[in-house]
């Protein structure tokens, strides 16, 4: 997902899958269990020249501690065991770490706490579908690696008759702290400025709950990052559909400490190496998100 300040993303994970199952059960349906991204992980070999760029304090223990909000399928979410974090973000950064001769250790955290956690040293990197924006660049170094826009999703058949330019008087679900919050609040103001009813904006701690609210009919539609919207539809057993096309595409960025310029450069160069050797494309193809590929990773673009 595309994000606001600390915002962005979301998706399923075990808790989300359970919520969705309950919602679908109430509708007399079952959730599809087929997931993209099946099969062996894409591996990457260490590059000594890149590994040498990693600050000694970070590589001393042989791993990179990564903060992630594991509710945002297909980017980062919990596997069936309820513990293992998987997704295209996870697999791609695991390959970045491997290029640097390190392992990635993913730690689940609330989305809004990750950037501050990187700043305090609790995490060495934040990987959680963070949209790069000016506010985030003031708090951290952001290394671009992917690009997506916002996607609307409705109940199948769009029974509320929503259009993305006229959702006045409707109930819309979004994940808290994402750019989608600011987006829908601005649209609501446009409604009221025109003398129309405001949009009821429901903010949920995780994208999984936002998705379940639309599946159950509690809310009329939701906004999320494009891959998240597509994944929600494919996993909903025909309960959901995409509304219009994604818009306002912006880059995702790995979050690196503001005082870790050298490490940010190493992460950027490792990402470039994955693009050059084909591993980057292989991960995105595996997870069916290749439309978000970029060709030139940068620091604070």
Backbone as CSV, one residue per row, in Angstrom:
resi,resn,N_x,N_y,N_z,CA_x,CA_y,CA_z,C_x,C_y,C_z
1,UNK,0.691,-0.969,0.000,0.000,0.000,0.000,0.724,1.015,0.000
2,UNK,0.438,1.898,-0.535,0.775,3.307,-0.648,0.520,3.894,0.720
3,UNK,1.309,4.800,1.234,1.095,5.269,2.605,1.122,6.750,2.799
4,UNK,0.586,7.123,3.898,0.570,8.500,4.335,1.838,8.707,5.112
5,UNK,1.762,9.231,6.247,2.945,9.548,6.993,3.592,8.289,7.434
6,UNK,3.131,7.718,8.516,3.720,6.447,8.819,3.006,5.409,8.014
7,UNK,2.175,5.737,7.126,1.213,4.833,6.576,1.648,3.952,5.455
8,UNK,0.776,3.279,5.031,0.856,2.434,3.873,-0.168,1.358,3.833
9,UNK,0.146,0.291,3.705,-0.163,-1.056,3.397,-1.222,-1.799,4.146
10,UNK,-1.146,-3.131,3.855,-1.933,-4.055,4.611,-2.200,-5.344,3.900
11,UNK,-2.893,-6.315,4.571,-3.404,-7.499,3.914,-3.805,-8.582,4.849
12,UNK,-3.475,-9.857,4.549,-4.177,-10.884,5.271,-3.464,-11.476,6.474
13,UNK,-2.486,-12.326,6.330,-1.918,-12.963,7.497,-2.934,-13.892,8.132
14,UNK,-2.542,-14.573,9.212,-3.443,-15.542,9.824,-4.656,-14.868,10.446
15,UNK,-4.423,-13.797,11.206,-5.556,-13.107,11.816,-6.499,-12.595,10.744
16,UNK,-5.930,-12.036,9.679,-6.755,-11.524,8.599,-7.488,-12.637,7.890
17,UNK,-6.829,-13.742,7.682,-7.485,-14.865,7.011,-8.650,-15.367,7.854
18,UNK,-8.458,-15.400,9.178,-9.531,-15.841,10.061,-10.715,-14.894,9.988
19,UNK,-10.420,-13.588,10.021,-11.497,-12.606,9.947,-12.246,-12.723,8.634
20,UNK,-11.490,-12.918,7.553,-12.129,-13.042,6.253,-12.960,-14.316,6.175
21,UNK,-12.444,-15.397,6.735,-13.211,-16.640,6.736,-14.538,-16.463,7.467
22,UNK,-14.491,-15.767,8.600,-15.710,-15.550,9.361,-16.706,-14.727,8.567
23,UNK,-16.180,-13.713,7.867,-17.063,-12.866,7.074,-17.678,-13.647,5.933
24,UNK,-16.859,-14.457,5.276,-17.346,-15.234,4.149,-18.312,-16.313,4.620
25,UNK,-18.017,-16.876,5.794,-18.917,-17.900,6.321,-20.305,-17.310,6.560
26,UNK,-20.310,-16.041,6.999,-21.591,-15.394,7.233,-22.365,-15.216,5.933
27,UNK,-21.620,-15.177,4.828,-22.258,-15.040,3.519,-22.502,-16.397,2.884
28,UNK,-22.156,-17.477,3.596,-22.358,-18.813,3.065,-21.321,-19.204,2.044
29,UNK,-20.109,-18.588,2.112,-19.062,-18.886,1.151,-17.830,-19.374,1.884
30,UNK,-16.851,-19.832,1.130,-15.578,-20.245,1.688,-14.475,-19.449,1.040
31,UNK,-13.419,-19.222,1.774,-12.281,-18.476,1.238,-11.446,-19.375,0.346
32,UNK,-10.945,-18.791,-0.738,-9.998,-19.506,-1.573,-8.699,-19.668,-0.812
33,UNK,-8.088,-20.830,-0.900,-6.839,-21.061,-0.175,-5.623,-20.958,-1.076
34,UNK,-5.855,-20.760,-2.369,-4.726,-20.666,-3.289,-4.035,-19.327,-3.116
35,UNK,-2.728,-19.340,-2.980,-1.981,-18.110,-2.822,-0.923,-17.996,-3.903
36,UNK,-0.684,-16.749,-4.381,0.467,-16.571,-5.246,1.722,-16.727,-4.415
37,UNK,2.844,-16.892,-5.057,4.095,-16.946,-4.318,4.472,-18.330,-3.854
38,UNK,3.721,-19.360,-4.253,4.087,-20.706,-3.851,5.356,-21.150,-4.550
39,UNK,5.963,-22.203,-4.048,7.183,-22.698,-4.669,8.413,-22.255,-3.910
40,UNK,9.585,-22.688,-4.367,10.817,-22.389,-3.647,11.160,-20.912,-3.668
41,UNK,11.842,-20.454,-2.634,12.272,-19.071,-2.572,13.345,-18.803,-3.617
42,UNK,13.376,-17.562,-4.073,14.421,-17.143,-5.005,15.664,-16.828,-4.184
43,UNK,16.770,-17.455,-4.513,17.988,-17.265,-3.728,18.926,-16.272,-4.393
44,UNK,19.807,-15.703,-3.604,20.819,-14.778,-4.112,22.140,-15.088,-3.432
45,UNK,23.223,-14.965,-4.171,24.545,-15.248,-3.603,25.202,-13.971,-3.114
46,UNK,26.046,-14.103,-2.108,26.732,-12.952,-1.529,27.717,-12.343,-2.518
47,UNK,27.824,-11.027,-2.459,28.779,-10.280,-3.276,29.756,-9.613,-2.311
48,UNK,30.996,-10.044,-2.332,31.984,-9.553,-1.368,32.149,-8.048,-1.429
49,UNK,32.139,-7.500,-2.627,32.315,-6.054,-2.757,31.168,-5.294,-2.107
50,UNK,29.970,-5.853,-2.157,28.824,-5.222,-1.512,28.849,-5.459,-0.008
51,UNK,29.212,-6.668,0.394,29.273,-6.995,1.823,30.261,-6.087,2.546
52,UNK,31.330,-5.710,1.853,32.340,-4.834,2.458,31.819,-3.434,2.754
53,UNK,30.696,-3.057,2.131,30.136,-1.723,2.334,29.258,-1.644,3.583
54,UNK,28.903,-2.798,4.139,28.027,-2.813,5.314,28.822,-2.405,6.555
55,UNK,28.332,-1.432,7.328,29.037,-1.026,8.548,29.276,-2.210,9.483
56,UNK,30.419,-2.214,10.126,30.820,-3.324,10.989,29.807,-3.601,12.092
57,UNK,29.213,-2.554,12.648,28.266,-2.733,13.751,27.023,-3.494,13.309
58,UNK,26.663,-3.370,12.045,25.473,-4.054,11.546,25.773,-5.501,11.172
59,UNK,26.930,-5.737,10.567,27.223,-7.101,10.122,27.868,-7.976,11.191
60,UNK,28.112,-7.409,12.353,28.814,-8.153,13.401,28.112,-9.443,13.794
61,UNK,26.768,-9.435,13.837,26.037,-10.637,14.267,25.551,-11.470,13.085
62,UNK,25.910,-11.074,11.876,25.564,-11.861,10.692,24.135,-11.738,10.214
63,UNK,23.384,-10.786,10.784,21.982,-10.656,10.385,21.549,-9.198,10.365
64,UNK,20.434,-8.956,9.693,19.792,-7.648,9.696,18.433,-7.819,10.365
65,UNK,18.196,-7.117,11.444,16.924,-7.190,12.152,15.946,-6.239,11.456
66,UNK,14.842,-6.810,10.976,13.904,-6.071,10.128,12.550,-5.926,10.809
67,UNK,12.088,-4.699,10.954,10.750,-4.458,11.469,9.745,-4.501,10.332
68,UNK,8.629,-5.230,10.520,7.618,-5.337,9.471,6.233,-5.512,10.081
69,UNK,5.232,-4.935,9.433,3.845,-5.134,9.852,3.300,-6.303,9.041
70,UNK,3.209,-7.453,9.657,2.904,-8.694,8.928,1.398,-8.922,8.746
71,UNK,0.695,-7.852,8.323,-0.738,-7.970,8.034,-1.038,-7.508,6.614
72,UNK,-0.039,-7.490,5.728,-0.179,-6.798,4.453,0.108,-7.680,3.260
73,UNK,-0.644,-8.744,3.128,-0.447,-9.647,1.988,-0.752,-8.920,0.679
74,UNK,-0.025,-9.180,-0.392,0.995,-10.224,-0.492,2.408,-9.723,-0.201
75,UNK,2.524,-8.523,0.383,3.859,-7.970,0.632,4.530,-8.596,1.844
76,UNK,3.825,-8.575,2.981,4.351,-9.190,4.206,3.166,-9.659,5.036
77,UNK,3.138,-10.948,5.317,2.033,-11.501,6.101,2.480,-12.830,6.709
78,UNK,1.678,-13.339,7.651,2.049,-14.560,8.349,1.631,-15.795,7.565
79,UNK,2.517,-16.761,7.520,2.239,-18.036,6.875,1.241,-18.822,7.742
80,UNK,0.874,-20.008,7.283,-0.130,-20.814,7.971,0.260,-21.180,9.400
81,UNK,1.568,-21.144,9.715,1.989,-21.487,11.077,1.749,-20.355,12.064
82,UNK,1.324,-19.194,11.559,1.048,-18.065,12.433,2.289,-17.376,12.966
83,UNK,3.468,-17.760,12.491,4.726,-17.203,13.001,5.649,-16.706,11.897
84,UNK,5.746,-17.472,10.836,6.702,-17.157,9.771,6.163,-16.048,8.883
85,UNK,6.966,-14.975,8.720,6.566,-13.858,7.870,6.990,-14.162,6.430
86,UNK,6.034,-14.081,5.503,6.299,-14.349,4.099,5.752,-13.194,3.259
87,UNK,6.001,-13.246,1.944,5.494,-12.226,1.047,6.577,-11.739,0.103
88,UNK,6.195,-10.956,-0.901,7.200,-10.531,-1.873,8.191,-9.550,-1.275
89,UNK,7.745,-8.669,-0.366,8.670,-7.773,0.329,9.706,-8.577,1.112
90,UNK,9.211,-9.597,1.781,10.071,-10.428,2.630,11.100,-11.175,1.792
91,UNK,10.628,-11.799,0.716,11.539,-12.572,-0.112,12.550,-11.670,-0.816
92,UNK,12.105,-10.497,-1.249,13.017,-9.594,-1.944,14.089,-9.058,-1.001
93,UNK,13.688,-8.648,0.208,14.720,-8.126,1.115,15.605,-9.237,1.650
94,UNK,15.092,-10.447,1.763,15.941,-11.578,2.141,17.066,-11.744,1.113
95,UNK,16.725,-11.532,-0.157,17.733,-11.609,-1.224,18.704,-10.437,-1.138
96,UNK,18.206,-9.254,-0.772,19.088,-8.093,-0.578,20.099,-8.398,0.523
97,UNK,19.609,-8.923,1.638,20.505,-9.260,2.743,21.526,-10.305,2.324
98,UNK,21.088,-11.291,1.541,22.008,-12.338,1.081,23.109,-11.744,0.218
99,UNK,22.774,-10.772,-0.623,23.789,-10.096,-1.436,24.843,-9.439,-0.551
100,UNK,24.403,-9.009,0.625,25.313,-8.354,1.563,25.981,-9.351,2.503
101,UNK,25.780,-10.646,2.236,26.400,-11.685,3.052,25.752,-11.859,4.408
102,UNK,24.473,-11.462,4.538,23.784,-11.501,5.816,22.437,-12.208,5.705
103,UNK,21.855,-12.527,6.846,20.508,-13.082,6.889,19.554,-11.990,7.349
104,UNK,18.314,-12.067,6.906,17.298,-11.117,7.345,16.424,-11.781,8.407
105,UNK,16.272,-11.124,9.536,15.422,-11.624,10.626,14.229,-10.682,10.756
106,UNK,13.034,-11.155,10.370,11.846,-10.306,10.362,11.120,-10.371,11.702
107,UNK,10.820,-9.188,12.230,10.130,-9.057,13.512,8.824,-8.310,13.272
108,UNK,7.694,-8.941,13.616,6.397,-8.294,13.419,6.221,-7.115,14.372
109,UNK,5.672,-6.021,13.845,5.488,-4.803,14.634,4.323,-4.001,14.068
110,UNK,3.678,-3.169,14.880,2.641,-2.272,14.348,3.264,-1.342,13.304
111,UNK,2.547,-1.119,12.235,3.095,-0.334,11.142,3.593,1.037,11.593
112,UNK,2.787,1.717,12.411,3.142,3.058,12.831,4.342,3.138,13.749
113,UNK,4.835,1.995,14.245,5.976,1.988,15.175,7.305,1.677,14.492
114,UNK,7.273,1.325,13.223,8.492,0.797,12.592,9.544,1.866,12.337
115,UNK,9.152,3.004,11.789,10.153,4.038,11.496,10.818,4.518,12.773
116,UNK,10.032,4.744,13.808,10.631,5.170,15.085,11.511,4.061,15.642
117,UNK,11.129,2.793,15.413,11.945,1.670,15.870,13.284,1.606,15.172
118,UNK,13.311,1.981,13.889,14.586,2.056,13.169,15.418,3.210,13.730
119,UNK,14.777,4.323,14.013,15.480,5.500,14.530,16.142,5.228,15.882
120,UNK,15.493,4.404,16.715,16.041,4.110,18.045,16.986,2.919,18.043
121,UNK,17.096,2.212,16.913,17.977,1.057,16.838,17.320,-0.257,17.195
122,UNK,16.018,-0.229,17.458,15.317,-1.483,17.748,15.344,-2.391,16.527
123,UNK,15.204,-1.790,15.343,15.319,-2.502,14.071,16.433,-1.849,13.259
124,UNK,17.096,-2.649,12.446,18.158,-2.083,11.602,17.619,-1.622,10.256
125,UNK,16.483,-2.176,9.864,15.801,-1.788,8.632,14.301,-1.949,8.849
126,UNK,13.527,-1.123,8.159,12.081,-1.300,8.124,11.678,-1.726,6.719
127,UNK,10.973,-2.852,6.624,10.500,-3.346,5.325,9.012,-3.622,5.475
128,UNK,8.179,-2.690,4.996,6.751,-2.839,5.236,5.931,-2.014,4.253
129,UNK,6.301,-2.084,2.979,5.548,-1.371,1.930,5.401,0.107,2.242
130,UNK,6.476,0.725,2.701,6.446,2.153,3.010,6.523,2.980,1.738
131,UNK,5.500,3.766,1.481,5.566,4.722,0.384,6.548,5.824,0.763
132,UNK,7.412,6.173,-0.138,8.379,7.239,0.129,7.671,8.594,-0.007
133,UNK,7.753,9.406,1.029,7.242,10.767,0.958,8.165,11.692,1.740
134,UNK,7.909,12.985,1.655,8.820,13.960,2.258,8.923,13.806,3.763
135,UNK,7.816,13.524,4.424,7.852,13.390,5.881,8.718,12.212,6.304
136,UNK,8.603,11.114,5.606,9.413,9.947,5.953,10.887,10.183,5.657
137,UNK,11.162,10.920,4.598,12.568,11.192,4.264,13.215,12.094,5.306
138,UNK,12.424,12.830,6.046,12.977,13.634,7.128,13.342,12.779,8.333
139,UNK,12.700,11.608,8.437,12.921,10.740,9.590,13.952,9.643,9.344
140,UNK,14.153,9.275,8.089,15.009,8.127,7.777,15.542,8.240,6.355
141,UNK,16.491,7.371,6.015,16.903,7.199,4.625,15.974,6.167,4.001
142,UNK,15.402,6.502,2.863,14.464,5.620,2.180,15.091,5.140,0.871
143,UNK,15.219,3.825,0.720,15.835,3.239,-0.471,14.734,2.655,-1.357
144,UNK,14.511,3.243,-2.515,13.410,2.801,-3.375,13.682,1.426,-3.972
145,UNK,12.592,0.619,-4.112,12.748,-0.731,-4.664,11.507,-1.227,-5.411
146,UNK,10.409,-0.469,-5.392,9.150,-0.940,-5.971,8.271,0.292,-6.153
147,UNK,7.215,0.193,-6.948,6.339,1.344,-7.145,4.902,0.892,-7.357
148,UNK,3.990,1.482,-6.592,2.565,1.152,-6.740,1.716,2.385,-6.464
149,UNK,0.448,2.284,-6.836,-0.519,3.321,-6.531,-1.607,2.787,-5.621
150,UNK,-2.646,3.579,-5.440,-3.789,3.203,-4.606,-4.857,2.526,-5.456
151,UNK,-5.478,1.492,-4.882,-6.529,0.742,-5.562,-7.769,0.694,-4.669
152,UNK,-8.943,0.940,-5.252,-10.206,0.774,-4.542,-10.731,-0.639,-4.772
153,UNK,-11.400,-1.180,-3.762,-12.010,-2.506,-3.837,-13.423,-2.414,-3.262
154,UNK,-14.373,-3.059,-3.934,-15.751,-3.075,-3.449,-16.258,-4.509,-3.346
155,UNK,-17.415,-4.648,-2.758,-18.143,-5.909,-2.789,-18.442,-6.242,-4.253
156,UNK,-18.462,-7.519,-4.589,-18.736,-7.942,-5.961,-20.024,-7.286,-6.480
157,UNK,-19.918,-6.679,-7.671,-21.077,-6.027,-8.260,-21.267,-4.589,-7.819
158,UNK,-20.418,-4.135,-6.878,-20.478,-2.757,-6.388,-21.914,-2.360,-6.022
159,UNK,-22.539,-3.082,-5.078,-23.948,-2.828,-4.741,-24.217,-1.423,-4.226
160,UNK,-23.198,-0.751,-3.666,-23.393,0.613,-3.159,-23.307,1.651,-4.273
161,UNK,-22.913,1.218,-5.477,-22.836,2.133,-6.611,-21.793,3.216,-6.458
162,UNK,-20.655,2.865,-5.868,-19.591,3.832,-5.609,-18.753,4.082,-6.860
163,UNK,-18.324,5.312,-7.047,-17.244,5.628,-7.980,-16.143,6.281,-7.155
164,UNK,-14.929,6.211,-7.615,-13.830,6.746,-6.800,-13.902,8.264,-6.679
165,UNK,-14.643,8.920,-7.581,-14.798,10.373,-7.510,-16.091,10.790,-6.823
166,UNK,-16.897,9.809,-6.401,-18.128,10.133,-5.678,-18.483,9.001,-4.720
167,UNK,-17.908,9.094,-3.525,-18.235,8.134,-2.465,-18.931,8.863,-1.324
168,UNK,-19.508,10.018,-1.613,-20.166,10.829,-0.589,-21.278,10.030,0.092
169,UNK,-21.286,10.079,1.421,-22.302,9.382,2.186,-22.061,7.891,2.355
170,UNK,-20.956,7.368,1.817,-20.660,5.938,1.908,-19.692,5.656,3.061
171,UNK,-19.576,4.378,3.399,-18.650,3.951,4.454,-17.435,3.290,3.803
172,UNK,-16.264,3.846,4.059,-15.043,3.394,3.405,-14.030,2.927,4.443
173,UNK,-13.436,1.768,4.203,-12.453,1.184,5.125,-11.033,1.466,4.643
174,UNK,-10.162,1.814,5.574,-8.740,2.016,5.284,-7.924,1.530,6.474
175,UNK,-6.657,1.239,6.218,-5.772,0.912,7.335,-5.245,2.205,7.950
176,UNK,-5.223,2.241,9.258,-4.717,3.384,10.004,-3.272,3.690,9.612
177,UNK,-2.937,4.987,9.596,-1.570,5.462,9.363,-1.095,5.308,7.922
178,UNK,-2.001,5.091,6.981,-1.590,4.956,5.587,-1.923,6.211,4.795
179,UNK,-1.327,6.315,3.605,-1.651,7.476,2.772,-3.101,7.426,2.321
180,UNK,-3.682,6.232,2.363,-5.077,6.135,1.976,-6.001,6.891,2.941
181,UNK,-5.574,7.071,4.185,-6.372,7.841,5.145,-6.482,9.286,4.671
182,UNK,-5.355,9.881,4.361,-5.343,11.262,3.880,-6.135,11.385,2.579
183,UNK,-5.977,10.411,1.712,-6.683,10.387,0.431,-8.192,10.459,0.649
184,UNK,-8.738,9.559,1.461,-10.187,9.490,1.620,-10.716,10.673,2.436
185,UNK,-9.911,11.192,3.348,-10.344,12.371,4.105,-10.464,13.592,3.201
186,UNK,-9.547,13.715,2.248,-9.640,14.822,1.283,-10.883,14.671,0.413
187,UNK,-11.181,13.437,0.020,-12.374,13.205,-0.794,-13.645,13.518,-0.003
188,UNK,-13.621,13.229,1.284,-14.771,13.535,2.119,-14.973,15.049,2.218
189,UNK,-13.885,15.789,2.329,-13.985,17.252,2.400,-14.554,17.821,1.100
190,UNK,-14.159,17.209,-0.018,-14.714,17.637,-1.298,-16.230,17.448,-1.309
191,UNK,-16.676,16.343,-0.703,-18.119,16.084,-0.609,-18.815,17.185,0.194
192,UNK,-18.298,17.445,1.388,-18.965,18.414,2.262,-18.867,19.835,1.711
193,UNK,-17.769,20.163,1.052,-17.635,21.490,0.437,-18.687,21.701,-0.653
194,UNK,-19.123,20.591,-1.250,-20.134,20.667,-2.312,-21.549,20.498,-1.752
195,UNK,-21.659,20.469,-0.423,-22.966,20.331,0.191,-23.496,18.912,0.208
196,UNK,-22.627,17.932,-0.004,-23.022,16.526,-0.012,-22.643,15.877,1.323
197,UNK,-23.193,14.704,1.623,-22.845,14.024,2.885,-21.368,13.633,2.935
198,UNK,-20.789,13.703,4.118,-19.396,13.295,4.296,-19.245,11.791,4.101
199,UNK,-18.051,11.372,3.781,-17.716,9.945,3.735,-17.431,9.486,5.159
200,UNK,-18.004,8.382,5.565,-17.669,7.787,6.856,-16.392,6.974,6.667
201,UNK,-15.308,7.437,7.287,-14.009,6.790,7.128,-13.744,5.901,8.331
202,UNK,-13.668,4.595,8.103,-13.371,3.664,9.184,-11.915,3.250,9.097
203,UNK,-11.149,3.561,10.138,-9.725,3.228,10.165,-9.507,1.983,11.022
204,UNK,-8.802,1.011,10.447,-8.539,-0.248,11.137,-7.049,-0.398,11.413
205,UNK,-6.679,-1.050,12.524,-5.261,-1.244,12.844,-4.510,-2.031,11.786
206,UNK,-5.191,-3.000,11.144,-4.561,-3.823,10.111,-5.419,-3.876,8.870
207,UNK,-4.783,-4.093,7.719,-5.524,-4.179,6.469,-6.470,-5.381,6.455
208,UNK,-6.094,-6.436,7.171,-6.943,-7.617,7.209,-8.352,-7.277,7.700
209,UNK,-8.434,-6.458,8.745,-9.736,-6.076,9.289,-10.498,-5.165,8.328
210,UNK,-9.772,-4.291,7.644,-10.410,-3.413,6.661,-11.021,-4.245,5.539
211,UNK,-10.283,-5.237,5.070,-10.775,-6.104,4.002,-12.009,-6.875,4.468
212,UNK,-11.950,-7.415,5.673,-13.069,-8.190,6.207,-14.330,-7.326,6.327
213,UNK,-14.148,-6.025,6.616,-15.301,-5.137,6.750,-16.033,-4.973,5.422
214,UNK,-15.290,-5.006,4.326,-15.928,-4.898,3.004,-16.565,-6.232,2.614
215,UNK,-15.864,-7.323,2.887,-16.416,-8.650,2.571,-17.738,-8.867,3.288
216,UNK,-17.828,-8.449,4.538,-19.040,-8.660,5.336,-20.166,-7.710,4.973
217,UNK,-19.827,-6.642,4.242,-20.835,-5.645,3.906,-20.939,-4.531,4.926
218,UNK,-20.123,-4.584,5.967,-20.126,-3.525,6.987,-19.738,-2.191,6.371
219,UNK,-18.735,-2.230,5.479,-18.308,-1.033,4.756,-18.537,-1.238,3.261
220,UNK,-18.673,-0.128,2.547,-19.019,-0.198,1.130,-17.821,-0.426,0.215
221,UNK,-16.644,-0.017,0.645,-15.442,-0.156,-0.186,-14.222,0.049,0.689
222,UNK,-13.051,-0.212,0.125,-11.809,0.064,0.838,-10.777,0.613,-0.140
223,UNK,-9.784,1.289,0.412,-8.633,1.752,-0.347,-7.405,1.064,0.219
224,UNK,-6.507,0.634,-0.662,-5.258,0.008,-0.222,-4.250,0.126,-1.356
225,UNK,-3.019,-0.256,-1.110,-2.031,-0.313,-2.173,-2.479,-1.327,-3.220
226,UNK,-2.121,-1.097,-4.448,-2.582,-1.924,-5.564,-2.360,-3.427,-5.358
227,UNK,-1.143,-3.883,-4.998,-0.973,-5.337,-4.835,-1.881,-5.915,-3.756
228,UNK,-2.129,-5.133,-2.722,-2.978,-5.583,-1.630,-4.420,-5.725,-2.101
229,UNK,-4.886,-4.750,-2.880,-6.230,-4.824,-3.414,-6.428,-6.022,-4.326
230,UNK,-5.446,-6.250,-5.198,-5.524,-7.385,-6.113,-5.521,-8.692,-5.339
231,UNK,-4.654,-8.790,-4.340,-4.575,-10.013,-3.545,-5.886,-10.271,-2.800
232,UNK,-6.461,-9.205,-2.234,-7.722,-9.358,-1.515,-8.807,-9.924,-2.427
233,UNK,-8.863,-9.414,-3.654,-9.871,-9.888,-4.601,-9.635,-11.361,-4.948
234,UNK,-8.387,-11.732,-5.223,-8.098,-13.109,-5.627,-8.351,-14.100,-4.499
235,UNK,-8.243,-13.651,-3.257,-8.434,-14.538,-2.118,-9.863,-14.547,-1.590
236,UNK,-10.750,-13.749,-2.181,-12.089,-13.577,-1.607,-13.144,-14.519,-2.166
237,UNK,-12.745,-15.457,-3.009,-13.702,-16.393,-3.592,-14.857,-15.657,-4.276
238,UNK,-14.470,-14.641,-5.058,-15.421,-13.877,-5.868,-16.336,-12.985,-5.029
239,UNK,-15.942,-12.684,-3.798,-16.760,-11.808,-2.958,-16.452,-10.333,-3.202
240,UNK,-15.262,-10.048,-3.751,-14.808,-8.674,-3.951,-14.436,-8.445,-5.412
241,UNK,-14.340,-7.174,-5.789,-13.852,-6.831,-7.119,-13.116,-5.498,-7.062
242,UNK,-12.201,-5.293,-8.018,-11.479,-4.033,-8.112,-12.409,-2.962,-8.666
243,UNK,-12.264,-1.749,-8.180,-13.036,-0.619,-8.673,-12.102,0.337,-9.393
244,UNK,-12.284,0.476,-10.691,-11.442,1.344,-11.505,-9.986,0.871,-11.455
245,UNK,-9.042,1.772,-11.736,-7.629,1.401,-11.807,-6.842,2.101,-10.705
246,UNK,-5.625,1.612,-10.465,-4.778,2.262,-9.468,-4.396,3.661,-9.948
247,UNK,-4.050,4.532,-9.005,-3.678,5.906,-9.356,-2.620,6.416,-8.386
248,UNK,-1.981,7.517,-8.749,-0.959,8.163,-7.930,0.135,7.187,-7.509
249,UNK,0.721,6.508,-8.481,1.804,5.563,-8.180,2.992,6.294,-7.560
250,UNK,3.584,5.667,-6.578,4.745,6.231,-5.888,5.637,5.077,-5.442
251,UNK,6.932,5.351,-5.207,7.838,4.270,-4.836,7.706,3.826,-3.382
252,UNK,7.889,2.522,-3.176,8.103,1.977,-1.841,9.582,2.162,-1.502
253,UNK,9.864,2.253,-0.199,11.257,2.376,0.203,11.593,1.536,1.420
254,UNK,12.794,0.961,1.422,13.336,0.342,2.633,13.707,1.476,3.581
255,UNK,13.389,1.320,4.858,13.679,2.342,5.854,15.021,2.030,6.522
256,UNK,15.954,2.945,6.397,17.277,2.814,7.008,17.498,4.054,7.877
257,UNK,18.201,3.890,8.978,18.425,4.996,9.904,18.986,6.242,9.240
258,UNK,18.555,7.396,9.714,19.005,8.665,9.156,20.521,8.813,9.268
259,UNK,21.102,8.194,10.291,22.551,8.279,10.512,23.302,7.109,9.870
260,UNK,22.624,6.336,9.026,23.230,5.152,8.407,23.323,5.306,6.882
261,UNK,23.930,6.402,6.451,24.029,6.676,5.015,24.799,5.584,4.284
262,UNK,25.873,5.095,4.880,26.681,4.062,4.231,25.897,2.764,4.085
263,UNK,25.124,2.433,5.105,24.308,1.219,5.038,23.212,1.376,3.981
264,UNK,22.625,2.564,3.899,21.607,2.818,2.874,22.202,2.619,1.478
265,UNK,23.428,3.060,1.286,24.091,2.875,-0.009,24.304,1.397,-0.305
266,UNK,24.668,0.639,0.716,24.879,-0.804,0.533,23.561,-1.488,0.155
267,UNK,22.465,-1.113,0.814,21.153,-1.686,0.499,20.743,-1.315,-0.923
268,UNK,20.963,-0.059,-1.291,20.648,0.370,-2.659,21.441,-0.428,-3.677
269,UNK,22.743,-0.575,-3.454,23.591,-1.266,-4.425,23.267,-2.755,-4.495
270,UNK,22.869,-3.342,-3.371,22.473,-4.749,-3.380,21.188,-4.925,-4.186
271,UNK,20.263,-3.975,-4.052,19.019,-4.031,-4.829,19.320,-3.901,-6.314
272,UNK,20.240,-3.006,-6.665,20.650,-2.863,-8.066,21.251,-4.165,-8.592
273,UNK,22.036,-4.833,-7.759,22.661,-6.092,-8.169,21.612,-7.167,-8.428
274,UNK,20.558,-7.186,-7.622,19.483,-8.163,-7.829,18.726,-7.890,-9.130
275,UNK,18.576,-6.625,-9.450,17.941,-6.275,-10.722,18.816,-6.734,-11.879
276,UNK,20.112,-6.509,-11.753,21.044,-6.861,-12.821,21.141,-8.362,-13.043
277,UNK,21.084,-9.163,-11.973,21.266,-10.611,-12.147,19.950,-11.369,-12.360
278,UNK,18.822,-10.651,-12.367,17.534,-11.281,-12.642,16.777,-11.776,-11.428
279,UNK,17.408,-11.776,-10.259,16.736,-12.266,-9.048,15.540,-11.391,-8.680
280,UNK,15.690,-10.094,-8.869,14.618,-9.137,-8.559,13.365,-9.471,-9.362
281,UNK,13.522,-9.628,-10.649,12.386,-9.951,-11.514,11.775,-11.302,-11.142
282,UNK,12.639,-12.268,-10.791,12.145,-13.599,-10.441,11.237,-13.550,-9.219
283,UNK,11.592,-12.753,-8.224,10.756,-12.624,-7.023,9.417,-11.980,-7.380
284,UNK,9.457,-10.883,-8.115,8.215,-10.187,-8.452,7.319,-11.034,-9.342
285,UNK,7.928,-11.771,-10.277,7.137,-12.660,-11.131,6.477,-13.759,-10.304
286,UNK,7.233,-14.302,-9.365,6.715,-15.381,-8.529,5.479,-14.935,-7.761
287,UNK,5.496,-13.697,-7.282,4.386,-13.179,-6.486,3.364,-12.417,-7.329
288,UNK,3.564,-12.410,-8.640,2.619,-11.792,-9.579,2.444,-10.298,-9.336
289,UNK,3.558,-9.618,-9.039,3.511,-8.170,-8.799,4.542,-7.434,-9.664
290,UNK,4.878,-8.015,-10.812,5.932,-7.449,-11.654,5.581,-6.063,-12.197
291,UNK,4.302,-5.697,-12.190,3.915,-4.374,-12.686,4.515,-3.252,-11.840
292,UNK,4.957,-3.590,-10.632,5.533,-2.565,-9.763,7.048,-2.469,-9.837
293,UNK,7.662,-3.170,-10.771,9.122,-3.186,-10.865,9.685,-1.811,-11.213
294,UNK,10.855,-1.506,-10.654,11.595,-0.304,-11.033,12.941,-0.742,-11.595
295,UNK,13.664,0.186,-12.192,14.951,-0.158,-12.812,16.135,0.527,-12.162
296,UNK,15.895,1.560,-11.327,17.014,2.321,-10.784,16.756,2.700,-9.326
297,UNK,17.032,1.794,-8.392,16.854,2.104,-6.974,17.661,3.336,-6.559
298,UNK,17.095,4.121,-5.679,17.773,5.364,-5.264,17.507,5.626,-3.785
299,UNK,18.342,6.457,-3.201,18.172,6.853,-1.804,17.428,8.192,-1.769
300,UNK,16.324,8.225,-1.075,15.503,9.426,-0.934,15.152,10.094,-2.262
301,UNK,14.605,9.321,-3.213,14.267,9.910,-4.519,13.157,10.970,-4.390
